[in-house]
Each structure stands twice: as structure tokens, then as C-alpha cells.
Amino acid sequence: MLSACDSAGSSGVAATPTPDLGKIQEQTLAPSALNIGSLTSGADRNLWFIESAQLKESKIARINSTGKVDEFALPTTNAALGGSLISGPDGNLWFNEILVDAVSGQLQQAKIGSITSAGEIKEFDLPAGSYAQSLTAGPDNALWFADANKIGRMTLDGQINEFPLSSPEINPLAIVKGSDGNLWFSSIGKIGRLTPTGQETEFSLSSNQGTPAFLTLGGDGKLWFAETVTNKQPVKLGRVDTTGKITEFAIPYTIVTGIASSSDGALWISEQRLSGSNNNPVVTGLIGHLTSNGTFGEIQLSRQTIPSSITRGPNGKIWFSEIALNGKNVNTYLSGNDFSGMLRKVAYFS
């Protein structure tokens, strides 16, 4: 059991038991030089995911209940997927992408795109200087996105409005629609709320350096988040209700790569834990589970198997992506450039 606190206090860390989360069922995908990124459940009841390697070739893929995989390349040359993939209000999948100059590495154009279940892709250019850090389906049949010092709204035909935030220090990281019909976003040291008409409110975390890079709507109607840290300090998982009350739970140092909620109000976390030296690092893959009353546990994945994303799948089960190093050096994986020879898998708890 972990001790919890509100945003004014500090939480304690307790030993983490090994929970009985069910049996892991894995499906190995075809070999590729691309890693598996964000996962989401589509309206077609298939699991959709991003394939990418830094700013190299990117694809959108799906896997059905029989294990058949379809891949769809982006129509724009040298475009890279930005890491956000969601099911939109129109039943299509929506994603963020960037076009980067191959020589200078400078951002040339940011886009938001959609893909139908038949694989038809549309792309919409964002205004100059804008970038969709994260996407969510809003309460108004539109897409909303987190951008530097603003929140953007885009209709399904590409019409864009932007809402500048109250302070230049607020740079949203993640965004999600809350159970109250408002847009909720995370920023360093804060969780924010924006009404569809643009009224903004912020709620402070216990640390003004806490970085809640992941945000999701829980099965309990609250917003859940994970704060990333540096210097091997305890990580904090937290929740905020629609009044702005924040509760945080500290867990041992880890690198959180994704969070997902289940219908029972629990939070699931995909994790990578580094040890060893810089020249000879060791990566341990874990799946964490936090109940609504603060009981936290972890299960360790097979040796050299690392999860990179997690979601609630089309069958209501918790799915995650993983990559098995298959004898490759850990630093090769950490560089994010080439995943050739590694085994790519999607898995779920049965």
C-alpha cells in the first residue's frame, strides 16, 4: 500500500507487491527497423498503433483479433509521426505528425492527420509555429490539441482556432477530455482545465518541477497522470477530480512510457527501469498497477523485454507494446535509430 497526499503534502513509498494481473498473451509482429509507439482502440474494434524510429520512416498499423497486421505509410515524404494516436469523434483514427528538414533537423511543418478503417489518409497543416503535442476528441465533435503556450481546436474538416494560455510559462504536454465535458491538460508543475469556450483554470502539483507527461481519463471519472522525474527520484502517479483536488502517490524511480485506465478505476503503467553503467546499461521492463485506494504493484517482463506504450484495448483488456532486444545492445535500443533484429510484440492481460 502506498500513502497518498494532496498537492500540499509529500507521499511516502512502500514496498511494491507482485499483483495477480492475469496471464500475458503475446503476439509477435513481423521484423522491422521501426519501434512500436502509441496504441489505441479503433471504432472498428481493432488495435491501432504507430511504428517509427525517431525522425525516420513512420507508419500507422492495426492488428485484428486473428493477429493480421495492416500497415499504412504516410503520404508526405520525410514526415514523422509525433506520438499521439487517438480514436476521433467521427470513428476515424487521428494522429499528429511533423515534417523536418533532412539536413538542418528544423521543423518545417506540423500537421494533424486522420486515417479511415480502409486506410485513407487526410492531412491538415497547422499554422506556422504550431505543433500538436497531444490530441484528444473534444465534447463538441472536434479535435483539441496541446501546443506551446496554447490549446488548439480543429474541426473535422481542418478549421483551426487557438486559445492562448494565461502565462508564457504554461506549455501543455498532454490533453484529454474530462468527465465534466471540459478539456484537461498537463504542464510542468500544474494540471489545467479549459472549458470549450476558453475559460482557463490551473491547479498546482506538490512540486513545481513535476512533469506530468501522461494524462488519461480514469474509469472512476477522475483524471490520472504520471509525473516524470530526473536524478532517480521517486516518480509520482496522481489523480485530480473535476473540482481540482489532486492526490499523488509516490512509487520507486522508473521511466514511465505510458499509462492507461481500466473500467474498475485502476491505473496501469508501462515502465522501463535502468541500472548498470552508461557503458553497460541494463533495462528492466515492468507493468505497474495502481488501484483507486493506492495499492501499487509491479510485474517484471521477460529478460530484455521492454514495454513502450499501454492502452485499454477493444476487448476491454489492457494491451501494451513491447520490444525484445534479442541479443542487441541496450544502447542500440536507447538510441532509437534502428530496431532491426529486435522482436516487436503486442501483448495483453487475459
C-alpha distance (Angstrom), angle and dihedral (degrees) to the residues before:
residue distance angle dihedral
M1 . . .
L2 3.79 . .
S3 3.76 124.2 .
A4 3.80 115.0 -121.4
C5 3.75 132.8 -150.8
D6 3.77 140.1 -176.8
S7 3.79 120.4 -111.5
A8 3.80 92.2 -82.9
G9 3.80 96.4 58.6
S10 3.77 141.3 55.2
S11 3.76 125.5 -110.5
G12 3.78 127.3 -136.0
V13 3.77 129.0 -130.8
A14 3.78 122.9 -127.0
A15 3.78 132.8 -174.9
T16 3.79 111.9 -77.9
P17 3.82 117.2 -128.5
T18 3.79 123.3 -148.3
P19 3.82 105.5 -106.3
D20 3.79 125.5 -147.5
L21 3.79 98.0 -118.8
G22 3.79 97.8 159.2
K23 3.77 133.8 -100.3
I24 3.80 119.5 -45.2
Q25 3.79 114.5 -124.7
E26 3.83 114.2 -162.4
Q27 3.78 133.0 -163.0
T28 3.81 116.7 -165.5
L29 3.81 115.7 -143.0
A30 3.78 128.7 -148.1
P31 3.84 116.3 -77.1
S32 3.80 114.8 -90.4
A33 3.80 142.7 157.1
L34 3.83 87.6 -121.8
N35 3.79 128.6 91.0
I36 3.81 124.1 -138.1
G37 3.79 113.9 -108.8
S38 3.79 133.3 173.0
L39 3.80 119.2 7.5
T40 3.79 127.9 -156.4
S41 3.79 139.7 166.7
G42 3.81 115.0 -111.2
A43 3.78 129.5 -145.0
D44 3.82 86.1 -113.6
R45 3.83 87.6 64.9
N46 3.79 92.2 -113.9
L47 3.80 127.2 121.7
W48 3.82 112.6 -110.3
F49 3.79 125.5 -164.0
I50 3.79 145.3 171.4
E51 3.81 123.4 -113.2
S52 3.79 117.2 -161.3
A53 3.80 148.0 135.2
Q54 3.80 111.1 -146.8
L55 3.82 106.7 -72.5
K56 3.78 95.3 -19.0
E57 3.79 128.3 99.4
S58 3.81 115.0 -28.8
K59 3.78 131.4 -165.8
I60 3.77 138.5 -178.3
A61 3.78 114.3 -134.3
R62 3.77 140.9 178.4
I63 3.78 134.9 -160.4
N64 3.79 123.2 -156.5
S65 3.79 130.5 -150.6
T66 3.82 91.9 -86.7
G67 3.81 93.0 53.2
K68 3.82 96.5 -105.3
V69 3.81 111.4 149.6
D70 3.81 125.9 -154.1
E71 3.81 121.2 -170.6
F72 3.81 128.3 -158.9
A73 3.80 123.1 -165.5
L74 3.80 121.4 -146.2
P75 3.81 113.5 -105.0
T76 3.82 93.5 -136.4
T77 3.81 114.6 84.6
N78 3.83 114.2 -123.4
A79 3.81 92.3 9.1
A80 3.80 117.6 141.9
L81 3.77 128.2 -159.5
G82 3.78 113.8 -113.7
G83 3.80 99.4 -143.3
S84 3.83 103.4 -101.3
L85 3.81 118.4 109.2
I86 3.80 121.3 167.3
S87 3.78 141.3 164.7
G88 3.79 106.9 -109.8
P89 3.81 131.8 -143.8
D90 3.82 90.1 -103.1
G91 3.81 94.4 57.4
N92 3.81 93.0 -104.9
L93 3.81 126.9 114.1
W94 3.80 115.8 -108.8
F95 3.80 127.2 -158.8
N96 3.80 143.1 173.1
E97 3.79 123.3 -122.3
I98 3.78 140.9 176.6
L99 3.78 135.1 -151.7
V100 3.80 112.0 -144.9
D101 3.79 129.1 -170.3
A102 3.81 106.4 -108.2
V103 3.83 92.9 -140.4
S104 3.81 106.4 36.2
G105 3.81 98.0 28.2
Q106 3.81 89.2 -135.0
L107 3.79 120.9 146.4
Q108 3.80 109.0 -103.3
Q109 3.79 101.7 174.7
A110 3.80 138.0 -5.8
K111 3.77 120.7 -150.2
I112 3.79 143.0 -178.6
G113 3.77 116.0 -143.2
S114 3.78 141.0 -174.7
I115 3.78 133.4 -152.6
T116 3.79 127.5 -162.8
S117 3.79 124.5 -142.5
A118 3.82 86.1 -101.6
G119 3.82 90.3 58.9
E120 3.82 98.3 -106.6
I121 3.82 109.9 150.1
K122 3.80 128.8 -157.3
E123 3.81 124.1 -174.9
F124 3.81 129.5 -159.4
D125 3.80 122.8 -163.6
L126 3.80 117.0 -130.0
P127 3.82 120.8 -139.4
A128 3.79 116.8 -83.8
G129 3.79 110.6 -78.7
S130 3.81 94.1 20.3
Y131 3.79 126.6 115.8
A132 3.79 128.8 177.8
Q133 3.80 103.3 -131.3
S134 3.81 91.9 177.1
L135 3.82 137.1 0.5
T136 3.79 136.2 -146.1
A137 3.79 136.7 173.1
G138 3.80 106.8 -111.9
P139 3.81 131.1 -143.0
D140 3.83 90.6 -105.0
N141 3.82 103.6 60.7
A142 3.82 90.9 -95.7
L143 3.81 138.2 106.0
W144 3.80 118.7 -107.8
F145 3.78 123.7 -163.8
A146 3.80 140.6 -170.5
D147 3.79 114.8 -121.2
A148 3.81 136.1 168.2
N149 3.82 106.8 -64.5
K150 3.80 92.5 -19.0
I151 3.77 146.1 64.9
G152 3.79 118.3 -129.1
R153 3.79 132.8 -152.9
M154 3.79 123.9 -158.6
T155 3.79 127.1 -174.8
L156 3.77 118.5 -137.6
D157 3.81 90.0 -100.2
G158 3.81 92.9 53.7
Q159 3.83 104.2 -96.6
I160 3.82 108.5 148.5
N161 3.81 133.7 -155.2
E162 3.80 123.3 176.2
F163 3.80 130.3 -154.4
P164 3.84 113.3 -155.0
L165 3.81 112.0 -143.5
S166 3.78 124.0 -124.6
S167 3.81 98.4 -106.4
P168 3.82 132.2 36.7
E169 3.82 87.1 -136.0
I170 3.82 91.9 66.7
N171 3.80 109.1 91.1
P172 3.81 110.7 167.1
L173 3.79 117.3 -134.0
A174 3.80 103.5 -179.4
I175 3.80 134.7 11.5
V176 3.79 134.4 -165.0
K177 3.79 138.6 166.6
G178 3.80 111.8 -105.4
S179 3.78 129.0 -140.8
D180 3.84 87.3 -107.4
G181 3.82 92.3 62.6
N182 3.81 93.6 -108.0
L183 3.79 129.1 116.7
W184 3.79 114.9 -108.3
F185 3.78 123.1 -163.1
S186 3.79 138.9 177.8
S187 3.80 129.1 -132.2
I188 3.80 134.7 166.2
G189 3.80 106.4 -61.8
K190 3.80 94.2 -4.3
I191 3.77 149.3 73.8
G192 3.80 112.3 -150.5
R193 3.78 136.6 -160.3
L194 3.80 126.4 -154.3
T195 3.78 124.5 -174.9
P196 3.83 117.2 -140.5
T197 3.83 87.0 -105.6
G198 3.81 92.4 56.1
Q199 3.82 104.2 -99.6
E200 3.81 107.5 149.9
T201 3.82 132.1 -154.7
E202 3.82 129.7 172.2
F203 3.81 130.3 -156.7
S204 3.81 119.7 -161.1
L205 3.79 125.0 -127.9
S206 3.79 121.2 -137.8
S207 3.83 89.1 -99.8
N208 3.78 123.1 42.7
Q209 3.81 86.8 -149.1
G210 3.80 95.4 54.7
T211 3.80 109.3 121.2
P212 3.83 111.4 -154.9
A213 3.79 97.4 -166.5
F214 3.82 93.6 165.3
L215 3.81 126.6 55.3
T216 3.81 130.6 171.9
L217 3.80 140.6 165.5
G218 3.79 109.8 -108.5
G219 3.77 128.3 -140.3
D220 3.82 86.6 -112.3
G221 3.82 92.2 62.1
K222 3.82 92.6 -107.3
L223 3.80 127.2 115.4
W224 3.80 114.2 -111.1
F225 3.79 126.0 -160.8
A226 3.79 143.1 176.2
E227 3.80 121.8 -139.6
T228 3.77 116.7 -146.9
V229 3.79 119.3 -146.1
T230 3.80 142.5 -173.5
N231 3.80 134.4 -135.9
K232 3.80 92.7 40.8
Q233 3.80 94.9 -75.3
P234 3.84 119.3 156.0
V235 3.79 113.9 -78.0
K236 3.79 118.8 -127.1
L237 3.76 126.1 -138.8
G238 3.75 114.5 -166.8
R239 3.76 148.1 174.5
V240 3.78 133.1 -151.4
D241 3.78 125.8 -162.8
T242 3.78 123.1 -143.2
T243 3.83 91.4 -93.3
G244 3.81 90.1 59.8
K245 3.81 98.6 -105.6
I246 3.80 108.1 150.4
T247 3.81 126.8 -155.8
E248 3.81 120.7 -174.9
F249 3.81 132.6 -163.9
A250 3.81 122.4 -162.6
I251 3.80 119.6 -141.1
P252 3.83 130.0 178.9
Y253 3.80 118.3 -76.4
T254 3.78 112.3 -72.6
I255 3.80 140.6 142.5
V256 3.79 107.3 -108.3
T257 3.81 111.8 -148.8
G258 3.80 98.6 176.0
I259 3.80 146.5 -15.0
A260 3.79 133.1 -146.7
S261 3.79 135.8 178.8
S262 3.78 128.5 -134.4
S263 3.79 127.6 -149.2
D264 3.82 91.9 -103.5
G265 3.82 91.7 64.6
A266 3.81 95.7 -103.0
L267 3.80 124.3 135.4
W268 3.79 121.6 -134.3
I269 3.80 122.7 -157.7
S270 3.81 132.2 -164.9
E271 3.80 109.7 -148.3
Q272 3.78 143.7 -174.4
R273 3.80 118.6 -162.3
L274 3.80 119.0 -163.4
S275 3.78 125.4 -152.8
G276 3.79 137.0 154.5
S277 3.81 123.9 52.4
N278 3.79 132.6 -46.1
N279 3.80 89.7 -105.2
N280 3.78 93.9 45.3
P281 3.82 108.9 25.4
V282 3.77 123.5 177.4
V283 3.81 120.6 -150.7
T284 3.80 122.0 -159.6
G285 3.79 118.9 -165.1
L286 3.80 118.0 -144.0
I287 3.78 140.9 172.9
G288 3.79 114.0 -147.0
H289 3.81 128.2 -159.1
L290 3.81 126.2 -162.2
T291 3.80 119.2 -173.6
S292 3.79 121.8 -147.8
N293 3.84 90.1 -103.9
G294 3.82 92.8 54.6
T295 3.81 103.7 -98.1
F296 3.79 107.6 146.5
G297 3.79 129.6 -168.9
E298 3.79 138.9 162.3
I299 3.77 136.5 -152.5
Q300 3.79 121.3 -155.4
L301 3.78 118.4 -131.1
S302 3.79 124.5 -137.5
R303 3.80 117.2 -64.3
Q304 3.84 113.5 -72.4
T305 3.82 91.4 6.1
I306 3.79 114.5 129.5
P307 3.83 128.0 -171.7
S308 3.80 117.7 -141.5
S309 3.82 105.2 179.0
I310 3.81 141.0 8.4
T311 3.82 136.8 -162.2
R312 3.77 144.7 158.9
G313 3.80 103.1 -95.3
P314 3.80 133.8 -141.2
N315 3.80 91.8 -90.3
G316 3.81 92.4 51.8
K317 3.80 90.8 -106.0
I318 3.80 124.4 123.4
W319 3.80 111.6 -102.3
F320 3.79 127.7 -171.3
S321 3.79 137.2 179.5
E322 3.77 121.0 -127.8
I323 3.75 140.6 177.2
A324 3.80 125.4 -150.4
L325 3.80 112.2 -148.2
N326 3.81 90.0 -142.3
G327 3.80 92.2 -157.2
K328 3.81 95.7 -42.2
N329 3.79 120.0 134.1
V330 3.80 115.7 -93.8
N331 3.81 91.0 -129.1
T332 3.80 89.5 58.5
Y333 3.78 88.5 58.4
L334 3.80 94.0 43.9
S335 3.82 91.8 52.7
G336 3.81 88.6 63.8
N337 3.81 93.1 -148.6
D338 3.79 106.0 109.4
F339 3.79 130.6 10.9
S340 3.81 96.2 -179.1
G341 3.79 112.9 145.0
M342 3.80 93.9 19.2
L343 3.80 120.3 113.7
R344 3.82 114.9 -115.6
K345 3.78 118.2 -155.5
V346 3.78 143.5 170.1
A347 3.79 117.0 -150.6
Y348 3.77 141.1 179.0
F349 3.79 139.4 -168.0
S350 3.79 110.1 -107.8
